[in-house]
Amino acid sequence: MTHPTIALAQALIARESVTPEDAGCQQMMQSHLSKAGFEHEILVFEDTTNMWSRRGDKSPVFCFAGHTDVVPAGDLSLWKTPPFEPVIKDGVLYGRGAADMKGSLAAMLVATERFVKDYPDHKGSIAYLITSDEEGPFINGTTRVIDTLEARNEKIDMCIVGEPSSSLQLADIVKNGRRGSISAKLTFHGKQGHVAYPDHVTNPIHLAMPVLAELSQIHWDNGNEYFPETSFQLTNIEGGTGALNVVPQTVTAWFNLRYSTELTDAIIVERVESILKQHGVKYDIEWTYNGKPFITEPGSLVNSVQKAIETVVGKEASLSTSGGTSDGRFIAPTGAQVIELGPVNKTIHQVNECVSCDDLITLTDIYYQSLVNALT
């Protein structure tokens, strides 16, 4: 007989929920949760479907957060099996979203069903915050749900985000924070003209080079016990008219900083623009604030999860803030304790995305034990 987590993961993978489509995944989840006594609130913002489901009206509120959307499959000819037709081969489940993150969603649901059956009078409340726009622009997803909850002062106390946090083996790493991310589009303005008449032009490429060199050499901070030092990376430079004998009017550079709690986005903006002013260049800059850094220090959530991993797997998980961003960045600023725990991330966003069936079953047990530790 197929384990309920595997069966549910297959059912979710079979729905082609490419961002921002949900394709009925949340309705399937609600059907399971309704049987466990959850009430649902469907929050549709523009093209994004979100779900806030809750069992209980007391604190603490233990929330599972995640997303039903997946990235596009890419070149179908490179897939060994159709991406939205889940296949199990040699104990491995293949399909788009298997690891990121429909496998986690299935494990959460089955763990919750089991927990509610075993502990119907548990402490506090259990909640689900699910979106169909995490892989895309992330404008109308989790951040909008959090705004709605905050407006009525409904708080999450502890939150497990089901992102694939594991590196080499299941539950070897728990993400207890993430670096902040801020990006910029920086345009330098010059004067276009013929290369043979340098007195008649102002070359924006020449203006940009010393500025970008200085920005790339800044030592922003030393990090701290939870975060590495801040990193600056140029990601693209665009300029020129296509002609080799013309100085362009503008050149544009894009860059990103991943920063620790030693900095704020305001400090970064002030320092970058101060350097630009010192160089006396004409410029325009557009900032994109992708998320602030957050950290969940050891406490009730971290302890509950680490103890659960030790109970189920028999090993101690490492705490880490490495990697990119997740929707945890929208939840943590409310005061919630937030961690990320999910499958091995080796194949996420790749063709032939897959996850070990045994890992999903074990992950179910870890989620279940985390609920036991936190709410009993």
C-alpha positions as CSV (number, residue, x, y, z in Angstrom):
1,M,0.0,0.0,0.0
2,T,1.3,3.4,-0.9
3,H,2.2,5.6,2.0
4,P,-0.3,8.5,2.3
5,T,2.5,11.1,2.0
6,I,3.7,9.6,-1.3
7,A,0.1,9.3,-2.7
8,L,-0.7,12.9,-1.9
9,A,2.7,14.2,-3.3
10,Q,1.9,12.4,-6.5
11,A,-1.6,13.9,-6.7
12,L,-0.2,17.4,-6.2
13,I,2.6,16.9,-8.7
14,A,0.1,15.9,-11.3
15,R,-1.4,19.3,-11.2
16,E,0.4,21.7,-13.6
17,S,0.6,24.6,-11.2
18,V,3.2,26.8,-12.9
19,T,3.4,30.3,-11.3
20,P,1.0,31.9,-10.6
21,E,-1.4,29.0,-11.2
22,D,-2.6,26.9,-8.3
23,A,-4.4,24.3,-10.6
24,G,-6.6,23.1,-7.7
25,C,-3.7,22.1,-5.4
26,Q,-5.0,24.3,-2.5
27,Q,-8.5,22.9,-2.9
28,M,-7.0,19.4,-2.5
29,M,-5.2,20.5,0.6
30,Q,-8.3,22.1,2.1
31,S,-10.2,18.9,1.6
32,H,-7.7,17.1,3.8
33,L,-7.5,19.8,6.4
34,S,-11.3,20.2,6.7
35,K,-11.5,16.6,7.9
36,A,-9.1,17.6,10.7
37,G,-11.2,20.5,11.8
38,F,-9.6,23.4,9.9
39,E,-11.5,26.5,8.7
40,H,-10.3,28.1,5.5
41,E,-10.0,31.6,4.2
42,I,-9.3,31.9,0.4
43,L,-7.4,35.1,-0.4
44,V,-7.2,36.0,-4.1
45,F,-5.0,38.9,-5.0
46,E,-4.8,39.7,-8.7
47,D,-3.6,36.5,-10.4
48,T,-2.5,34.7,-7.2
49,T,-4.5,32.3,-5.0
50,N,-3.6,32.1,-1.3
51,M,-5.0,30.1,1.5
52,W,-5.0,30.7,5.3
53,S,-6.3,27.7,7.1
54,R,-6.5,27.4,10.9
55,R,-7.5,24.9,13.6
56,G,-8.1,26.5,17.0
57,D,-8.3,30.1,18.2
58,K,-5.6,30.1,21.0
59,S,-1.9,30.8,21.1
60,P,0.7,29.7,20.3
61,V,-0.1,29.5,16.6
62,F,2.1,26.9,14.9
63,C,2.0,27.5,11.1
64,F,3.2,25.5,8.2
65,A,4.0,27.8,5.2
66,G,4.6,27.0,1.6
67,H,3.7,27.3,-2.0
68,T,1.8,25.2,-4.6
69,D,3.3,26.9,-7.6
70,V,6.3,25.5,-9.4
71,V,8.8,26.8,-12.0
72,P,8.3,25.9,-15.7
73,A,9.5,22.4,-16.8
74,G,11.9,23.7,-19.4
75,D,12.9,21.6,-22.3
76,L,10.6,18.6,-22.2
77,S,13.0,16.5,-24.3
78,L,15.5,16.5,-21.5
79,W,13.0,14.9,-19.0
80,K,13.2,11.1,-18.6
81,T,9.5,11.1,-17.7
82,P,6.8,13.8,-18.2
83,P,7.3,16.5,-15.5
84,F,3.6,16.5,-14.5
85,E,3.1,12.7,-14.6
86,P,4.7,11.6,-11.3
87,V,6.7,8.4,-11.6
88,I,8.4,6.4,-8.9
89,K,11.5,4.5,-9.9
90,D,13.9,2.8,-7.6
91,G,12.3,4.5,-4.6
92,V,12.6,8.0,-6.0
93,L,9.7,10.2,-6.9
94,Y,10.2,12.2,-10.1
95,G,8.2,15.2,-11.2
96,R,8.2,19.0,-11.2
97,G,7.7,20.2,-7.6
98,A,8.7,16.8,-6.1
99,A,11.4,18.6,-4.0
100,D,10.3,22.2,-4.3
101,M,7.9,21.9,-2.6
102,K,4.9,19.6,-3.2
103,G,6.6,16.8,-1.3
104,S,6.9,19.0,1.7
105,L,3.2,20.0,1.5
106,A,2.2,16.4,1.4
107,A,4.4,15.6,4.4
108,M,2.9,18.6,6.4
109,L,-0.6,17.5,5.7
110,V,-0.2,13.9,6.6
111,A,1.8,14.8,9.8
112,T,-1.0,17.3,10.8
113,E,-3.7,14.7,10.2
114,R,-1.9,12.2,12.4
115,F,-1.2,14.7,15.1
116,V,-4.8,16.0,15.3
117,K,-6.0,12.4,15.5
118,D,-3.5,11.6,18.3
119,Y,-3.8,14.9,20.2
120,P,-7.3,16.3,19.5
121,D,-7.0,18.6,22.5
122,H,-3.5,20.0,21.7
123,K,-2.3,23.4,22.9
124,G,-2.7,26.5,20.8
125,S,-3.6,26.4,17.1
126,I,-2.3,25.0,13.9
127,A,-2.3,27.1,10.7
128,Y,-1.4,26.8,7.0
129,L,-0.3,29.8,4.9
130,I,-0.1,28.6,1.3
131,T,0.4,30.7,-1.8
132,S,0.6,30.1,-5.6
133,D,3.2,32.8,-6.2
134,E,6.5,32.1,-4.5
135,E,8.5,31.2,-7.6
136,G,7.4,34.3,-9.5
137,P,7.2,38.0,-8.6
138,F,6.0,37.3,-5.0
139,I,3.9,40.4,-5.0
140,N,0.5,39.0,-4.4
141,G,1.4,36.0,-2.4
142,T,2.6,35.5,1.2
143,T,3.4,39.2,1.7
144,R,-0.3,40.1,1.0
145,V,-1.6,37.4,3.3
146,I,0.7,38.7,6.1
147,D,-0.6,42.2,5.5
148,T,-4.1,40.9,5.9
149,L,-3.3,39.0,9.1
150,E,-1.4,42.0,10.6
151,A,-4.3,44.3,9.8
152,R,-6.5,42.3,12.2
153,N,-3.6,41.6,14.6
154,E,-3.7,37.8,14.0
155,K,-0.2,36.6,14.8
156,I,1.9,33.5,13.9
157,D,4.1,32.4,16.8
158,M,6.1,29.6,15.2
159,C,6.4,28.8,11.5
160,I,8.0,26.0,9.5
161,V,8.5,26.9,5.8
162,G,8.8,23.7,3.8
163,E,11.5,24.8,1.4
164,P,14.1,22.2,0.5
165,S,16.7,23.1,3.1
166,S,18.6,19.8,3.3
167,S,22.0,19.6,1.6
168,L,23.5,16.1,1.5
169,Q,20.9,14.2,3.4
170,L,17.5,14.8,4.9
171,A,17.5,17.2,7.8
172,D,21.2,17.8,7.9
173,I,20.5,21.5,7.8
174,V,17.8,23.7,9.2
175,K,17.6,27.2,7.9
176,N,17.0,29.5,10.9
177,G,17.4,32.7,9.0
178,R,18.2,34.3,5.7
179,R,20.3,37.2,4.5
180,G,18.7,40.3,3.2
181,S,18.6,41.0,-0.5
182,I,18.6,44.4,-2.2
183,S,19.1,45.0,-6.0
184,A,19.7,48.1,-8.1
185,K,19.5,49.2,-11.7
186,L,22.1,52.0,-12.0
187,T,22.2,54.1,-15.2
188,F,25.1,56.4,-16.0
189,H,24.4,59.3,-18.3
190,G,26.9,60.7,-20.8
191,K,26.8,62.4,-24.2
192,Q,26.7,60.4,-27.4
193,G,29.0,61.1,-30.2
194,H,31.7,60.0,-32.6
195,V,34.7,58.2,-31.1
196,A,37.1,60.3,-33.2
197,Y,36.0,63.5,-31.4
198,P,36.5,62.9,-27.7
199,D,36.1,66.6,-26.9
200,H,32.5,66.4,-28.1
201,V,31.4,63.4,-26.1
202,T,31.1,62.3,-22.4
203,N,31.7,58.5,-22.3
204,P,29.4,57.0,-19.6
205,I,31.3,53.7,-19.8
206,H,34.4,55.6,-18.6
207,L,32.4,57.2,-15.9
208,A,31.0,53.9,-14.7
209,M,34.2,51.9,-14.5
210,P,35.8,53.6,-11.4
211,V,32.4,53.8,-9.6
212,L,31.7,50.1,-10.1
213,A,35.2,49.2,-9.2
214,E,34.9,51.0,-5.9
215,L,31.5,49.5,-5.2
216,S,32.9,46.0,-5.8
217,Q,35.8,46.5,-3.4
218,I,33.8,47.7,-0.4
219,H,34.2,45.7,2.7
220,W,30.7,46.1,4.1
221,D,30.9,44.2,7.4
222,N,32.4,41.1,9.0
223,G,29.1,39.3,9.4
224,N,28.3,37.8,12.8
225,E,27.8,34.4,14.5
226,Y,24.8,33.7,12.2
227,F,25.7,35.4,8.9
228,P,28.7,35.6,6.6
229,E,29.9,39.0,5.6
230,T,27.8,41.0,3.1
231,S,28.5,40.3,-0.6
232,F,28.2,42.7,-3.6
233,Q,27.8,41.2,-7.1
234,L,27.5,42.9,-10.4
235,T,25.0,40.9,-12.5
236,N,24.8,42.7,-15.8
237,I,26.2,45.7,-17.7
238,E,24.5,47.0,-20.8
239,G,25.6,49.8,-23.1
240,G,26.6,50.7,-26.6
241,T,24.7,51.4,-29.8
242,G,25.9,48.4,-31.7
243,A,28.4,50.6,-33.7
244,L,32.1,50.5,-32.9
245,N,32.6,54.2,-33.7
246,V,29.9,55.7,-31.4
247,V,30.2,56.6,-27.8
248,P,26.8,55.7,-26.2
249,Q,24.5,58.1,-24.4
250,T,24.1,55.8,-21.4
251,V,25.4,52.6,-19.8
252,T,23.4,50.6,-17.2
253,A,24.7,48.2,-14.5
254,W,22.6,45.9,-12.4
255,F,23.9,44.7,-9.0
256,N,22.8,42.8,-5.9
257,L,23.8,42.7,-2.3
258,R,23.1,39.9,0.1
259,Y,23.5,41.4,3.6
260,S,23.5,40.4,7.2
261,T,21.8,41.8,10.2
262,E,24.9,44.1,10.7
263,L,23.4,46.3,8.0
264,T,20.1,47.8,6.9
265,D,18.9,48.6,3.4
266,A,18.9,52.3,4.3
267,I,22.6,52.1,5.2
268,I,23.4,50.4,1.9
269,V,21.4,52.9,-0.2
270,E,23.0,55.8,1.6
271,R,26.6,54.5,1.1
272,V,26.1,53.6,-2.6
273,E,24.6,57.0,-3.4
274,S,27.3,58.8,-1.4
275,I,29.9,57.2,-3.6
276,L,28.0,58.1,-6.7
277,K,27.9,61.8,-5.6
278,Q,31.6,61.8,-4.7
279,H,32.4,60.7,-8.3
280,G,30.3,63.6,-9.6
281,V,28.5,61.4,-12.2
282,K,25.1,61.9,-13.7
283,Y,23.0,58.9,-12.8
284,D,19.6,57.4,-12.1
285,I,19.2,54.5,-9.7
286,E,16.2,52.2,-9.1
287,W,16.3,50.1,-6.0
288,T,14.4,46.8,-5.5
289,Y,14.0,45.7,-1.9
290,N,13.8,41.9,-2.1
291,G,13.7,41.2,1.7
292,K,15.3,42.1,5.0
293,P,17.6,39.7,6.9
294,F,16.0,37.7,9.7
295,I,17.3,35.2,12.3
296,T,15.4,32.9,14.6
297,E,17.7,32.2,17.6
298,P,17.4,28.9,19.6
299,G,14.1,28.9,21.4
300,S,10.8,27.1,21.4
301,L,10.6,26.5,17.6
302,V,14.3,25.7,16.9
303,N,14.4,23.5,20.0
304,S,11.2,21.6,19.0
305,V,12.5,21.0,15.5
306,Q,16.0,20.0,16.4
307,K,14.7,17.7,19.1
308,A,12.3,16.2,16.5
309,I,15.1,15.6,14.0
310,E,17.2,13.9,16.7
311,T,14.3,11.7,17.8
312,V,13.4,10.6,14.2
313,V,16.8,10.6,12.4
314,G,19.2,10.2,15.4
315,K,21.4,13.1,14.3
316,E,21.8,16.7,15.2
317,A,20.9,19.2,12.4
318,S,23.1,22.2,11.7
319,L,21.6,25.7,11.7
320,S,22.4,27.8,8.7
321,T,21.4,31.1,7.0
322,S,23.0,30.2,3.6
323,G,21.3,30.3,0.2
324,G,18.8,32.6,-1.3
325,T,15.5,34.1,0.0
326,S,12.2,32.5,0.9
327,D,8.8,33.6,2.0
328,G,10.1,33.4,5.5
329,R,11.3,36.9,5.0
330,F,7.7,38.2,5.0
331,I,6.7,36.2,8.1
332,A,9.6,36.8,10.4
333,P,9.2,40.7,10.6
334,T,5.8,40.1,12.4
335,G,7.7,38.7,15.4
336,A,7.2,35.0,14.4
337,Q,9.9,32.4,14.9
338,V,10.7,31.0,11.5
339,I,12.7,28.1,10.2
340,E,12.9,26.2,6.9
341,L,13.0,22.5,6.8
342,G,12.4,20.3,3.8
343,P,13.9,17.7,1.4
344,V,17.4,17.6,-0.2
345,N,17.7,20.5,-2.6
346,K,20.0,18.9,-5.2
347,T,17.6,18.7,-8.1
348,I,15.3,21.7,-7.4
349,H,14.4,23.8,-10.6
350,Q,16.3,21.2,-12.7
351,V,15.0,18.8,-15.3
352,N,14.2,15.4,-13.8
353,E,13.5,17.0,-10.4
354,C,13.1,14.2,-7.8
355,V,13.0,13.3,-4.1
356,S,13.5,10.1,-2.2
357,C,10.3,8.5,-1.1
358,D,11.9,7.4,2.1
359,D,12.9,11.0,2.8
360,L,9.3,12.2,2.4
361,I,8.1,9.6,4.8
362,T,10.8,10.5,7.3
363,L,10.1,14.2,6.8
364,T,6.4,13.5,7.7
365,D,7.6,11.9,11.0
366,I,9.8,15.0,11.7
367,Y,7.0,17.4,11.1
368,Y,4.7,15.3,13.3
369,Q,7.2,15.1,16.1
370,S,7.8,18.9,15.8
371,L,4.1,19.4,16.4
372,V,4.2,17.1,19.4
373,N,7.2,18.9,20.9
374,A,5.7,22.4,20.3
375,L,2.0,21.8,21.1
376,T,1.8,19.2,23.8
